[in-house]
Structure formats: structure tokens, C-alpha cells
């Protein structure tokens, strides 16, 4: 076999593996937003409140964020393929339990805990394996573009597909749909191989995992209590801050002792990566926060059902789909910093439109232009933000940075639902809707500032075939 033929076979094999990886990112992002259009149906069926459903949604996103870093570290010890398959299995079991849940407690166990833990195990391998399978600049850019795009499409299409399934069958069928997709991914993954053998002797920082996860859960949990008990909110957030401070003290102590911590402090020494992670966090905060706020407002205040609410989000889905399909072409022509800047400006414009056109309008279609702009804006910057972060580190640190990067993104999703959702749920009305959207706009300004501070063409780490964080993905 000639070298060219061997290279062609390797490329085709990598592309076959990309399908289940991208599909896994799609279904996890779908799960983070599809429940937004089921709020009324679930709360009535399980005899709970809008706040109860919001808590379940936020906990799912939070569990993902809290355990993503430990999940990334376990890939070295257990192997990337094994973590991927174990995560898929846990996710599928959680989806089935959610489908038959008799009450909110069972829904939280199935959706928030099992699906959340499963996602934390399966998502880091998606990005690590992509980095390992695709070596040249162009193919890696395409791969990250497909995965990031599928994630954005999953989040934007979640309300539409969830609404269709809920209206046609039941909200429980939406979880059966997720389980079915998981089975398909497992079947498609049967030929997947791990490029690097697992190392069972690799140390794992259990105490660091407990401190980091506990700190994030307490911090976001405190936000959820904002409209119930200010004292409890302050106490829980205080505990969260103390746990996170304790985590970083623990990490520094382990490094000084020459031991391997859960998270190396060297990951925070790259200014470019730090700013890139801020943009990732804010992107998902706005996307998921907007999805929750608009979906809840339409159902609770305006009385729309699941399908009517889901159809409105077609605009956001279309926006992300269009900009994601154009991501590769845009990356070849423009520095990634510029794409992130344009993305935030477009997204902020979408929020402004949602605030102005919706005010006093009886038509739900008044939401469409704003959602379209948000979809276009987020879609433009998803891939560049991932590349900026991943390309700042060499291959040896891809496991750590993938876990940290995904944790930061999912923390943004949980904060979007917790912060904007708590403002809205406190007193669901036109005024609360406006305040929630203003909170998302403030977050968008923070992301825009981080994008402005990104170097135009930063020097990247020696990652084989890495996409330059500030430049073109072209050859």
C-alpha cells in the first residue's frame, strides 16, 4: 500500500469516528435546552413548580460543569474510549429513568445526576480524541467546527425538537429519544480505538475533585436560593468560595510537593487561553440563559404550549446552523479574534432586539429576529473560541485543558439558567423578563471586553497541527 493510500485510509477512519463524537456533543447540548419547552407539562404532570423544573435543569448543567475536570483527568487513567462508553451508558440509563420518573426527585436523579455525570465522562474524550485523530491544521479546524457546530445546533434545536416530541407524544418521549440516540452513538463507536494506551497507575486527585466540585455546586446553588432566602444564599455562596479557595491552596501544595494535582496551575498562565475561556463561558451563558428565559416567559405568561414555544426557537436554530456551516470559510479569511468580536456584537444586537420588539407586542414572532441574531452571533464564535483555548497548549496537556474548557462552558450554561432564570422566576412578568435579558446583556458585554483583549495573532503552543489562535485555519 502506498503512503498516499495509507494516509487516505487513516483520514477516512478519522472521519468515521468524528460522526459519533459530534453526535455525542449534539445530544448533550440538546439535553441542556430541550426541557425549557416542557416546563408547564412537567410541572403539572409531576405536581411541582416552575422553580422545581428550573432547579432540575440547572443541576444537570451544574453537575456537568463540576465533574468535567475530574472527567478529563480520568481519561488518562481509564482510557478515552472507555470513559466515552461508560459516560454514554450512564447517560442512557439516566434518560430512561427520567422518562418513567413518578416525581421531581426521580427526575433529578435521572436527568440532573446520572445524565450529568455521564456527560462529564463522555465530553472530554470527544475533544481529546478529536485533537489526537486530526493532525493537520485544516482537518482539525473542520473537526472542531463540526463538533462545536453540532453542540450549538443541539442547544438551539432542543426547544424545537423537544416541543415537537412533547406535543405529539409526551415530554417523557423526549427522554426516550435521547436514550435511542445514545444507543446509535454506542453502535457507531464500536470501531473507535484509543490512540494512546490507558495508564492505570496514573494518580488521581480525589480531594481536589471533591473541593472543586463542591465549590461550584455550592456557588451556583446559592444563586438558586436568591429569591427564597437571602441569608441561605449568602451562606451557601460563601461556602462555595471557601471550597474553591481551598481547592487552589491544595493544588499549590501538591505541586510544591512534586505530586500531580487535579488541575495544573500552568493552565492559567496563558493570557490568551484565560480570555478564550471567558468568551466560552459567556457564549453558553447567553445561549442557554436566553433559551430558558424566553421559553418560560412564553409558556407561563403568554400561555403557549410546547410546540408553539419550540417553533419560535427555529430562528435561533437557523442562525446557528447558517453560521456554523460558514465557520470554516470564515476562519480561512479572518483572524479568530475578529470572529469572536463580531459574534458578541451580533449577539448583543439580538438581545437588544428581544428587549425592544417584544415590549408590548402580542405576537410571539416578535422574538424571532432577536433569536436569529443570537443564533448567528453564537454560531460564529463557537469554533474560534474552542481553537483559541485548545491551541494554547501542547498535546501533553490536551486532557487537562479539554476538561477545564468544557467545565467553563458548562458552568456558563448553568449560570445562564441560574442567574437569568432566578430573576425571571422570582416574579414572572414583563418587567422580570426585561431584567433577566438585561442581566444576559451585561454578561455579553463582559464577553465582548474579553474578546477585545485577545491578542490579534498570539503565539501558540507547539501543538502538532494546531489551529493558530488568532489567525487563519487555511494552509
Residue, then its C-alpha position, 0 to 999 in steps of 0.5 A: x500500500x502506498x503512503x498516499x493510500x495509507x494516509x487516505x485510509x487513516x483520514x477516512x477512519x478519522x472521519x468515521x469516528x468524528x460522526x459519533x463524537x459530534x453526535x455525542x456533543x449534539x445530544x448533550x447540548x440538546x439535553x441542556x435546552x430541550x426541557x425549557x419547552x416542557x416546563x408547564x407539562x412537567x410541572x403539572x404532570x409531576x405536581x411541582x413548580x416552575x422553580x422545581x423544573x428550573x432547579x432540575x435543569x440547572x443541576x444537570x448543567x451544574x453537575x456537568x460543569x463540576x465533574x468535567x475536570x475530574x472527567x478529563x483527568x480520568x481519561x488518562x487513567x481509564x482510557x478515552x474510549x472507555x470513559x466515552x462508553x461508560x459516560x454514554x451508558x450512564x447517560x442512557x440509563x439516566x434518560x430512561x429513568x427520567x422518562x418513567x420518573x413518578x416525581x421531581x426527585x426521580x427526575x433529578x436523579x435521572x436527568x440532573x445526576x446520572x445524565x450529568x455525570x455521564x456527560x462529564x465522562x463522555x465530553x472530554x474524550x470527544x475533544x481529546x480524541x478529536x485533537x489526537x485523530x486530526x493532525x493537520x491544521x485544516x482537518x482539525x479546524x473542520x473537526x472542531x467546527x463540526x463538533x462545536x457546530x453540532x453542540x450549538x445546533x443541539x442547544x438551539x434545536x432542543x426547544x424545537x425538537x423537544x416541543x415537537x416530541x412533547x406535543x405529539x407524544x409526551x415530554x417523557x418521549x423526549x427522554x426516550x429519544x435521547x436514550x435511542x440516540x445514545x444507543x446509535x452513538x454506542x453502535x457507531x463507536x464500536x470501531x473507535x480505538x484509543x490512540x494512546x494506551x490507558x495508564x492505570x497507575x496514573x494518580x488521581x486527585x480525589x480531594x481536589x475533585x471533591x473541593x472543586x466540585x463542591x465549590x461550584x455546586x455550592x456557588x451556583x446553588x446559592x444563586x438558586x436560593x436568591x429569591x427564597x432566602x437571602x441569608x441561605x444564599x449568602x451562606x451557601x455562596x460563601x461556602x462555595x468560595x471557601x471550597x474553591x479557595x481551598x481547592x487552589x491552596x491544595x493544588x499549590x501544595x501538591x505541586x510544591x510537593x512534586x505530586x500531580x494535582x487535579x488541575x495544573x496551575x500552568x493552565x492559567x498562565x496563558x493570557x490568551x487561553x484565560x480570555x478564550x475561556x471567558x468568551x466560552x463561558x459567556x457564549x453558553x451563558x447567553x445561549x442557554x440563559x436566553x433559551x430558558x428565559x424566553x421559553x418560560x416567559x412564553x409558556x407561563x405568561x403568554x400561555x403557549x404550549x410546547x410546540x408553539x414555544x419550540x417553533x419560535x426557537x427555529x430562528x435561533x436554530x437557523x442562525x446557528x446552523x447558517x453560521x456554523x456551516x460558514x465557520x470554516x470559510x470564515x476562519x480561512x479569511x479572518x483572524x479568530x479574534x475578529x470572529x469572536x468580536x463580531x459574534x458578541x456584537x451580533x449577539x448583543x444586537x439580538x438581545x437588544x432586539x428581544x428587549x425592544x420588539x417584544x415590549x408590548x407586542x402580542x405576537x410571539x414572532x416578535x422574538x424571532x429576529x432577536x433569536x436569529x441574531x443570537x443564533x448567528x452571533x453564537x454560531x460564529x464564535x463557537x469554533x474560534x473560541x474552542x481553537x483559541x483555548x485548545x491551541x494554547x497548549x501542547x498535546x501533553x496537556x490536551x486532557x487537562x485543558x479539554x476538561x477545564x474548557x468544557x467545565x467553563x462552558x458548562x458552568x456558563x450554561x448553568x449560570x445562564x439558567x441560574x442567574x437569568x432564570x432566578x430573576x425571571x422566576x422570582x416574579x414572572x412578568x414583563x418587567x422580570x423578563x426585561x431584567x433577566x435579558x438585561x442581566x444576559x446583556x451585561x454578561x455579553x458585554x463582559x464577553x465582548x471586553x474579553x474578546x477585545x483583549x485577545x491578542x490579534x495573532x498570539x503565539x501558540x503552543x507547539x501543538x502538532x497541527x494546531x489551529x493558530x489562535x488568532x489567525x487563519x485555519x487555511x494552509 
